[in-house]
Amino acid sequence: MAYIFYIDGVPLPVAPSKMKLSMKNRNGSSTLLSGEEVSILKAPGLTEISFEAMLPQKKYPFGYYPEGFIPASYYLNRLEALKMGRKPFQFLVSRVTPEGRLLHDTNLKVSLEDYAVSDDAGEGLDVTVSVRLKQYRAYGLKEISSGANGSGGAASGGARENKAPVKSYVVKKGDCLYNICKAQLGRGDKCWEIAKLNGIKNPNLIYPGQVIRLG
């Protein structure tokens, strides 16, 4: 079975051998006046993901290079940018059988909590990076704007011209369906829906010149 890990739309060259995904418990209990203990069930905490990945310094036959070989420094720079940027991003794990049948996927908006880079003489020039991600859940306040008469109605503005949605896309060299959906539809996770729409068994296998229907 093939695994492909995407961090902010960028596939890792070598899929980690294992990944730990843990959902934090927030349940509690309380003791009644009778002395009986009862359960208090709460919504689960944020999911945490951890894994180790090899970042090759040379091309391997078992690696995944949809845009050609990319050195380890590129991925390390991306990780640093994600950490310093302090913005959430999409984490996706695609699972496909050798026959090309799609299995369940892991698809979460996450933040980069920690990462550590290791150099081991036993691994030659290759680099190993340990990554810990945490599910991102947004919060915010709703702002209600009042009209000029204080009625709470929103002030009317000028008419906006809506762009016509893109109906199709021609695949270019180096494209992947996740990034196409992210750029054209605003959501990379719609790649599964678009793959089904186009009769594509494996979203990771598209070719230059292929026309993809987007709606």
C-alpha positions as CSV (number, residue, x, y, z in Angstrom):
1,M,0.0,0.0,0.0
2,A,1.3,3.5,-0.9
3,Y,1.2,6.3,1.5
4,I,1.8,9.9,0.5
5,F,2.2,12.6,3.1
6,Y,1.4,16.2,2.1
7,I,2.4,19.2,4.3
8,D,0.8,22.4,3.1
9,G,0.4,20.8,-0.3
10,V,4.0,19.6,-0.6
11,P,4.4,15.8,-0.8
12,L,7.2,14.3,1.3
13,P,9.7,12.4,-0.8
14,V,9.7,9.3,1.4
15,A,6.6,8.5,3.4
16,P,7.2,7.9,7.2
17,S,7.2,4.2,8.2
18,K,4.7,5.1,11.0
19,M,2.5,7.9,12.2
20,K,1.0,8.4,15.6
21,L,-2.4,10.2,15.8
22,S,-3.8,10.8,19.2
23,M,-7.1,12.4,20.2
24,K,-6.9,14.1,23.6
25,N,-9.4,13.2,26.3
26,R,-11.2,16.0,28.2
27,N,-13.8,13.9,30.0
28,G,-14.1,14.3,33.8
29,S,-16.1,13.2,36.7
30,S,-17.9,14.6,39.7
31,T,-19.0,13.3,43.1
32,L,-22.7,13.8,44.1
33,L,-23.8,14.5,47.6
34,S,-24.7,10.8,47.9
35,G,-21.1,10.0,47.3
36,E,-21.7,8.5,43.9
37,E,-19.3,9.4,41.2
38,V,-20.7,10.3,37.8
39,S,-19.1,10.9,34.4
40,I,-19.0,14.3,32.7
41,L,-18.5,13.8,29.0
42,K,-16.9,16.7,27.1
43,A,-15.9,17.3,23.5
44,P,-12.4,15.8,22.8
45,G,-9.3,18.0,22.8
46,L,-7.3,18.8,19.7
47,T,-5.8,15.9,17.8
48,E,-2.0,15.6,17.8
49,I,0.1,14.0,15.0
50,S,3.7,12.9,15.2
51,F,6.0,11.1,12.8
52,E,9.6,10.9,11.6
53,A,10.5,11.4,7.9
54,M,13.6,10.8,5.9
55,L,14.7,13.7,3.7
56,P,17.0,12.3,1.0
57,Q,20.0,14.2,-0.3
58,K,20.0,12.0,-3.5
59,K,17.3,10.4,-5.6
60,Y,16.1,7.0,-4.6
61,P,14.0,4.6,-6.7
62,F,11.4,4.3,-3.9
63,G,11.1,8.1,-3.5
64,Y,8.1,10.2,-4.7
65,Y,9.2,13.0,-6.9
66,P,6.2,14.4,-8.9
67,E,8.2,17.5,-9.9
68,G,11.6,15.9,-10.0
69,F,14.2,15.4,-7.3
70,I,14.2,18.1,-4.6
71,P,17.0,18.2,-2.0
72,A,16.5,18.1,1.8
73,S,17.2,21.8,2.2
74,Y,14.0,22.7,0.4
75,Y,11.8,20.8,2.9
76,L,13.7,22.1,5.9
77,N,13.2,25.7,4.6
78,R,9.5,25.0,4.2
79,L,9.2,23.7,7.8
80,E,11.0,26.8,9.1
81,A,8.7,29.0,7.1
82,L,5.6,27.3,8.5
83,K,6.9,27.6,12.0
84,M,7.9,31.3,11.6
85,G,4.8,32.1,9.7
86,R,2.5,31.2,12.6
87,K,-0.4,30.2,10.3
88,P,-2.3,26.9,10.0
89,F,-2.0,24.7,7.0
90,Q,-3.4,21.5,5.6
91,F,-2.0,18.1,6.5
92,L,-3.0,15.2,4.3
93,V,-2.1,11.5,4.2
94,S,-3.3,9.7,1.1
95,R,-3.6,5.9,1.3
96,V,-3.8,3.9,-1.9
97,T,-3.6,0.1,-2.5
98,P,-1.2,-1.3,-5.1
99,E,-4.2,-1.7,-7.4
100,G,-4.9,2.0,-7.2
101,R,-7.9,1.8,-5.0
102,L,-8.3,4.7,-2.6
103,L,-8.6,3.9,1.1
104,H,-9.4,6.3,4.0
105,D,-7.4,9.5,4.2
106,T,-6.2,11.8,7.0
107,N,-7.1,15.4,6.3
108,L,-6.7,18.0,9.0
109,K,-5.9,21.7,9.3
110,V,-3.0,21.9,11.7
111,S,-0.3,24.0,13.2
112,L,3.4,23.0,13.3
113,E,4.2,22.6,17.0
114,D,7.8,21.2,17.0
115,Y,10.3,19.7,14.6
116,A,13.8,18.4,15.2
117,V,16.4,17.6,12.6
118,S,18.8,14.7,13.0
119,D,22.0,13.8,11.2
120,D,23.1,10.2,11.6
121,A,26.3,8.8,10.1
122,G,24.5,5.6,9.6
123,E,22.1,7.3,7.3
124,G,24.9,8.7,5.1
125,L,24.1,12.3,3.9
126,D,20.3,11.9,4.4
127,V,18.5,13.9,7.0
128,T,15.8,12.7,9.4
129,V,13.2,15.2,10.7
130,S,10.8,14.5,13.7
131,V,7.6,16.5,13.3
132,R,4.8,17.2,15.8
133,L,1.5,18.7,14.5
134,K,-1.6,19.8,16.3
135,Q,-5.1,20.1,14.9
136,Y,-6.1,23.8,14.4
137,R,-9.5,24.9,15.4
138,A,-10.3,28.6,14.7
139,Y,-12.2,30.9,17.0
140,G,-13.4,34.4,16.6
141,L,-16.1,37.0,17.4
142,K,-18.9,37.8,15.0
143,E,-19.2,41.5,14.2
144,I,-22.7,42.9,13.5
145,S,-22.6,46.2,11.6
146,S,-25.4,48.7,12.2
147,G,-26.9,50.7,9.4
148,A,-27.2,54.5,9.4
149,N,-30.6,54.3,11.1
150,G,-29.3,52.0,13.8
151,S,-31.6,49.2,12.7
152,G,-28.8,46.7,12.5
153,G,-29.1,46.2,8.8
154,A,-25.9,46.1,6.8
155,A,-25.2,49.2,4.7
156,S,-25.7,48.5,1.0
157,G,-22.6,48.8,-1.1
158,G,-21.9,48.9,-4.8
159,A,-22.7,45.8,-6.8
160,R,-20.0,43.3,-7.0
161,E,-19.1,41.4,-10.2
162,N,-18.9,37.7,-9.4
163,K,-16.2,35.8,-11.3
164,A,-17.4,32.8,-13.3
165,P,-16.2,29.6,-11.7
166,V,-13.5,27.7,-13.5
167,K,-15.1,24.7,-15.2
168,S,-12.0,22.7,-16.3
169,Y,-8.2,22.7,-15.9
170,V,-5.5,21.4,-18.1
171,V,-2.8,19.6,-16.1
172,K,0.7,20.9,-16.4
173,K,4.0,19.2,-15.6
174,G,4.5,18.9,-11.8
175,D,0.8,19.4,-11.0
176,C,-0.9,17.3,-8.4
177,L,-4.7,17.1,-7.9
178,Y,-4.5,18.4,-4.3
179,N,-2.7,21.6,-5.4
180,I,-5.0,22.1,-8.4
181,C,-8.1,22.0,-6.1
182,K,-6.5,24.2,-3.6
183,A,-5.6,26.9,-6.2
184,Q,-8.8,26.6,-8.3
185,L,-11.5,25.7,-5.7
186,G,-9.9,27.0,-2.5
187,R,-9.9,23.6,-0.9
188,G,-7.3,20.9,-1.5
189,D,-9.3,18.3,0.2
190,K,-11.9,18.4,-2.7
191,C,-9.4,16.4,-4.7
192,W,-11.3,13.2,-3.8
193,E,-14.6,14.6,-5.0
194,I,-13.0,15.9,-8.2
195,A,-11.2,12.6,-8.8
196,K,-14.5,10.8,-8.5
197,L,-16.1,13.3,-10.9
198,N,-13.4,12.6,-13.5
199,G,-13.3,8.8,-13.0
200,I,-9.7,9.0,-11.7
201,K,-9.0,6.0,-9.4
202,N,-5.8,7.5,-7.9
203,P,-5.7,11.3,-7.4
204,N,-1.9,11.1,-7.3
205,L,-1.7,9.8,-10.8
206,I,-2.5,12.6,-13.3
207,Y,-0.5,13.5,-16.4
208,P,0.3,16.7,-18.3
209,G,-2.3,17.6,-20.9
210,Q,-5.1,15.8,-19.1
211,V,-8.3,17.9,-18.8
212,I,-9.8,17.9,-15.3
213,R,-13.5,18.9,-14.9
214,L,-13.9,21.0,-11.7
215,G,-17.6,21.3,-11.6
